[in-house]
Amino acid sequence: MNQAKKTSLKPLEEKILEKAFEVFSLHGYKGSTTKILASAAGINEVTLFRYFKSKEKLFKKVIKHYSFLARIEELEPKLEHLSYREALEILAGSFIDNLYRNKTLVRLMTMEAYSHPTHARMIYKTLVEKVFTHFVDYLKKVSKSKGFRKFDSPLAARAFFGMFFFYFINQEFFFEKEISKFDRRHVVREYVELFLKGTLNDRGNDTGRN
């Protein structure tokens, strides 16, 4: 079971979110009726609506509650004290570890993208866009130093996380791991090396402090 972010939620509210996450992951948004959601939490629909005014509000809360964005944000203060390579490897390692830890959430996100574009956009703004925004800010800051070539930070951020997301999707959802299984740490090192070559110029030093 995926671990939720630590919050000050009441025990029953925590239970509702946990069970709703399981139900949404199994049935999708459309197939998860409020009756099923309430039953899974061991309550009636009246109690469910006392905590969450609608199924949509509950769905949004579930996505935010189980988001791994907070873990990425926690790393930010540490990055400025690391070399560029070290910072990228830590970010990449955390991102890919969280994808595996939250595989059910990723499956839910991709499932809703096809059947409910409105929810997909909400998920994008809640999770994906914020991850990009934080990394774009970091890239803009470090790229002011000597040794960096000029590049489009928003596109670079998408390329960076996109490499790891595509690897994860192929391995877990398209069963690539049954054909070619790679060591996760090796994947991080190789992809980071490619990203370094794309953002540093010939005189760039990836070992110096930012």
C-alpha positions in Angstrom: 0.0 0.0 0.0 1.3 3.4 -0.9 2.3 5.6 2.0 0.5 8.9 2.3 2.0 12.2 3.3 2.0 12.8 7.0 -0.8 15.1 7.8 -3.0 16.1 10.8 -6.1 14.4 9.3 -8.6 12.9 11.6 -8.5 9.0 11.8 -11.8 8.6 9.9 -10.8 11.1 7.2 -7.5 9.3 6.8 -9.4 6.0 6.5 -11.7 7.4 3.9 -8.8 8.7 1.8 -7.0 5.3 2.1 -10.0 3.3 1.0 -11.0 5.8 -1.7 -7.5 5.5 -3.2 -7.9 1.8 -3.4 -11.4 2.1 -4.9 -10.4 4.7 -7.5 -7.4 2.7 -8.4 -9.5 -0.4 -9.0 -12.6 1.1 -10.7 -11.4 4.5 -12.0 -13.3 7.7 -11.3 -16.5 6.8 -13.2 -16.8 3.3 -11.8 -16.3 4.5 -8.2 -19.8 5.4 -7.0 -20.2 7.2 -3.7 -22.0 4.0 -2.4 -18.9 1.9 -3.1 -16.6 4.5 -1.7 -18.6 4.8 1.5 -18.9 1.0 1.9 -15.2 0.5 1.5 -14.5 2.9 4.3 -17.2 1.2 6.5 -19.5 4.3 6.6 -22.7 5.4 4.9 -23.0 8.0 2.2 -24.2 10.7 4.6 -21.0 10.4 6.6 -18.9 10.4 3.4 -20.5 13.7 2.3 -20.0 15.2 5.7 -16.2 14.9 5.1 -16.2 15.5 1.3 -19.0 17.4 -0.4 -18.7 15.5 -3.6 -17.0 12.6 -5.3 -14.9 15.0 -7.3 -13.6 16.8 -4.1 -12.8 13.4 -2.6 -10.9 12.5 -5.8 -8.9 15.7 -5.8 -8.0 15.2 -2.1 -6.9 11.6 -2.8 -4.5 12.8 -5.6 -3.0 15.5 -3.4 -2.8 13.3 -0.3 -0.9 10.6 -2.1 1.2 13.0 -4.2 5.0 12.5 -4.1 5.6 16.2 -4.8 6.3 16.9 -1.1 9.2 14.5 -1.2 10.7 16.4 -4.2 10.2 19.7 -2.4 12.0 18.5 0.7 15.1 18.0 -1.4 15.3 21.6 -2.7 17.2 23.2 0.2 19.8 20.5 0.0 20.5 20.9 -3.7 22.4 24.2 -3.6 25.1 22.6 -1.4 25.7 19.8 -3.9 27.5 19.6 -7.2 25.4 19.7 -10.3 25.9 16.0 -10.9 25.1 15.1 -7.3 22.0 17.2 -7.3 20.7 15.6 -10.5 21.4 12.1 -9.3 19.6 12.8 -6.0 16.6 14.3 -7.8 16.5 11.5 -10.3 16.8 8.8 -7.7 14.1 10.3 -5.6 11.8 10.7 -8.6 12.2 7.2 -9.9 12.0 5.7 -6.4 8.7 7.5 -5.8 7.3 6.3 -9.1 7.9 2.7 -8.0 6.6 3.5 -4.5 3.5 5.1 -5.9 2.9 2.8 -8.9 -0.8 2.6 -8.1 -1.1 6.3 -8.2 0.7 6.5 -11.5 -1.7 3.9 -12.9 -4.7 5.9 -11.7 -3.3 9.0 -13.3 -2.7 7.4 -16.7 -6.1 5.6 -16.6 -7.9 8.9 -15.9 -6.0 10.7 -18.7 -7.9 8.7 -21.3 -11.3 8.5 -19.8 -11.6 11.8 -18.0 -9.5 14.6 -19.6 -10.7 17.1 -17.0 -9.3 15.0 -14.2 -6.2 14.4 -16.1 -5.6 18.2 -16.4 -6.3 18.5 -12.6 -3.7 15.8 -11.9 -1.2 17.5 -14.2 -1.6 20.8 -12.5 -1.5 19.3 -9.0 1.4 17.0 -9.5 3.3 17.1 -12.8 3.4 20.8 -13.5 4.6 21.6 -9.9 7.5 19.2 -10.2 8.5 20.8 -13.5 8.2 24.3 -12.0 10.5 23.5 -9.1 13.1 21.9 -11.4 12.9 24.7 -13.9 13.7 27.2 -11.1 16.7 25.2 -10.1 18.0 24.9 -13.7 17.6 28.7 -14.3 19.6 29.3 -11.1 22.5 27.0 -11.8 22.7 27.7 -15.5 23.8 31.3 -14.7 27.1 29.9 -13.7 30.0 29.5 -16.1 30.2 26.2 -17.9 26.6 25.9 -19.0 25.5 26.2 -22.5 22.3 28.1 -23.3 19.2 25.9 -23.2 15.4 26.1 -22.7 14.9 25.3 -19.0 11.2 24.3 -19.3 12.0 21.9 -22.1 15.1 20.6 -20.3 13.1 19.9 -17.2 10.6 17.8 -19.3 13.4 15.9 -20.9 15.0 15.1 -17.6 11.9 13.7 -15.9 10.6 12.3 -19.1 13.6 10.0 -19.4 12.9 8.4 -16.1 9.1 8.4 -16.5 9.3 6.6 -19.9 11.7 4.1 -18.4 9.3 3.4 -15.5 6.3 3.1 -17.8 8.0 0.7 -20.1 9.3 -1.5 -17.3 6.2 -1.7 -15.3 3.2 -1.2 -17.6 4.5 -2.6 -20.9 6.4 -5.5 -19.3 9.8 -4.5 -20.7 11.3 -5.9 -17.4 10.5 -9.4 -18.6 12.8 -8.8 -21.6 15.4 -6.3 -20.3 15.7 -5.5 -16.6 18.1 -2.8 -15.6 19.6 -1.8 -12.3 17.8 1.3 -11.2 21.0 3.1 -9.9 22.7 2.4 -13.3 19.7 3.9 -15.1 20.0 7.1 -12.9 23.7 7.4 -13.6 23.4 6.9 -17.3 20.5 9.2 -17.8 22.1 11.9 -15.7 25.3 11.6 -17.7 23.3 12.2 -20.9 21.6 15.2 -19.3 25.0 16.7 -18.2 26.3 16.4 -21.7 23.3 18.2 -23.0 23.4 21.2 -20.6 27.1 21.7 -19.9 29.4 23.2 -22.5 32.9 21.7 -23.2 34.4 23.7 -20.3 31.6 22.9 -17.9 32.5 21.3 -14.5 29.9 19.0 -13.1 31.7 18.4 -9.9 31.9 22.0 -8.6 29.4 23.4 -6.1 26.5 25.4 -7.5 
